């Protein structure tokens, strides 16, 4: 069961008093139950904050699992002389990586398959490997 605070208030000398509250349906949380729980294995999230007891589902992160990795598993291309595949950068595992030969020009790109408004980009840089 999820809790949310209703928008129904009674005005009282510039103070608002709560008249009633209701429960969100299972798997929802937040004001007016607008947000979905994104917990791994379908675990229920915190009724108020949305925080998961364990991890977020694959492709989701953040304190209440509301940040989506829109690049996860999407098609990639890259030009480099290194031996790695560009798809390693979008496999969801920060322990795998894409490499490029040093002192060479190269590029990497991901196709998100449609237009999206991007608010946050996170790039994990690994250690340099000397060959």
Helices and strands as residue ranges (DSSP letters): E 2-5, E 9-12, E 15-18, E 21-24, E 28-29, G 31-33, E 35-36, G 40-42, E 60-61, E 67-68, E 76-79, G 86-90, E 107-110
